[in-house]
Amino acid sequence: LAEPQRTNLITYSEDFSNAYWTKDRTTVVSGQLSPSGDTSAFKLKEDTTVGSHKISTSTIHISSGINNTYSIYVKAAERTKVGVREEQHAGKYATFNLLTKAIISNTGLSANIITLSNDWLRIDYSQNSGGGLEKFSFFLLNDGYTSGSPSSYTYTGDGTSGVFIYGAQLEEQSQATAYIKSDGIA
């Protein structure tokens, strides 16, 4: 049986420095060791302001009534809790503890953590789409976070703490499949 056609709807899946990615109270540092062993990963660092600390995709067109799954590779650094959230319509989210490899909260269809080598994890989150333009955000969360939407959780950043990120993917599928790199083409 042939595998169905798969597409990564995120246009710049590895280049988090691209303007496609909006940084809110965060910066990115390139040249970090990735899960594949090269230096194409980034460190996502919080700034020193009060608020939610996140990086977001540009808006992406999603078909109506189709399950979609957002996934990203992440490795704990100074921060060990993260969240993902669809920002435009449903506002569903999932939050994760990278140290315990546990899902803290989940308002979508499902959320998963897959352990890889060298302390990297792949986290994913699925939801049913209302369709139209959607935007997905990845949040840094400090140790004080316990539950609730990552977009309503705020804290004062220290200017250096963060996590390592690599390989973001959004698929119109009910579960994450093998990573598909996209470099300016979705």
Phi, psi and omega in degrees: 000137179279143176285140180296157178300130180238145180222137171271114183282352176276125188288321179239087189285339181240339184267081182288352176276347181294149180296346174303328181263122176270128178256119177249110182057033176217162169225165177238145178238120183279177174081022180268153181292125184266172176298334180274357175096354176267189183249046181261003177277166179235156167257126175266117184244140175281154174267195185258013181267170176269134178153191173272139184251113189208167170231137187229149173288162164293170179294145184232136177280126179242137177291147182287140174073012182251136174294140174228151184232126176257133177221155178204146174273136183215147178225130180297144169231242177288329176263140183237001177236138180219165176218157173232145183208139170275126192262343190270313190242283188288328181066023179284156186207167170217144176235151190224146170256113185286335179285312182273352183058042182244149172274124181278307180220151178206120176248008180265203178282317180198159175218147183217155172231126177244126180275131178245193179276164176056036177069010175279147175233153168246120178253146176217161187210128181244148176209164173267132187268141170280350180088166180095206182271129179228159179225138181246137182239148176241124188250141164274140178229137179273181184296339180288344181291134177235325179189172178097173183298131178295337181286338179262359179268125180235152175202166177271119179287161180257358177088351181229336186285151179179199177222167175265139181228154182196147166057067176279144182213141173230125183232148171273072181213161180274357175207157181290141174244185182305143183298135177240113178289138174230133183229074181094358179227130177245000000 
